[in-house]
Amino acid sequence: MASIQDSLNALMAVEGAICAALVDSTSGMLMGGAGGGVDMELAAAGNTEVVRAKLKTMRMLNLNDQIDDILITLGKQYHIIRPVAANEGVFFYLVLDKSRSNLALARRKTMDVEKELKL
């Protein structure tokens, strides 16, 4: 089992990682962050809205499922949002440099880190 900081450190070890965060989506507050280049408080609040919107849409569509992850692809970056299954309302947020990262490996690492988190 890993702490918040251990989890964030593991995500920052991913090739191309720019920053990583753990977010409480009930409040939109940052629980922990690592790296730089992004206003993490603003990113936490904004991505909370992304998660809420997707969950609302899933309810409206009567989908009986859960979010594994949400991928946002920008011109120069990948943004991965990964809910923590064991802690409802908590998600990891990872920003990657698109030119220096392997998306499949980053998604896999994010999944592994999510499973090991102990709050």
Secondary structure, DSSP 8 states (H G I E B T S, - for coil): -B-HHHHHHHHHTSTTEEEEEEEETTTTEEEEEEE-SS-HHHHHHHHHHHHHHHHHHHHHTT-------EEEE-SSEEEEEEE-TTSTTEEEEEEEETTT--HHHHHHHHHHHHHHB--
